[in-house]
Amino acid sequence: MNFALRTAANSDAGRIADILLQSRAAFLPYAVSPHTDDDVRVWVRDILLPREDVTVALVAGQPVGVMAMHRAEDISWISQLYVHPSHAGQGIGSRLLARALDTAARPIRLYTFQQNAGARRFYERNGFAPLRLTDGSGNEERCPDVLYELAE
C-alpha cells in the first residue's frame, strides 16, 4: 500500500474527526464516548490540532490515519493513534508509530483500553511495556485501561 505521512493541517480537522469517530465505533464499541460527534469535531479543530503535534497518513491525498503527540513533564505522550477501519492492517499504524519512535524523546507513554487486545499486542511488539493497569476511573469512558511506556 502506498501512503505518505505529513504534519496535519487545519484543513484536515474534519477528516481527522471522521477517523477517530469511525475507528472508535468499529474497534472500541465497549468504550462509549461521553461526547457527541459534533463535540469531537470541535475538539479536534480547537484543541487537538492547535496543542499537539499531529501527523496524518495519506492515501490518494486523503487522511486515513492519525497520530497525536505532546510532551509534558519530561515525558512524550502519544495521545491518539487511529487508522480508519477501511485501511486497518495495512502498515499505516506501524509507520505512524515508527515516526513517533524516531522523533520523540524518551520515555514515551500512552494509554490503551485493557480490552483492546490488538492494540496491546501492537504496542508490546514495538517495545512498550505496561506500567500500570487501572480500573478506568481516570478516563472519560470509565473503561479499564493500561498505561504503557517505552523507556529506552
Beta strands, then each sheet from edge to edge (+ up, - down):
strand 1: 4-7
strand 2: 53-59
strand 3: 62-72
strand 4: 75-83
strand 5: 108-113
strand 6: 129-133
strand 7: 145-150
sheet 1: 1+ 2- 3+ 4- 5- 7+ 6-
end
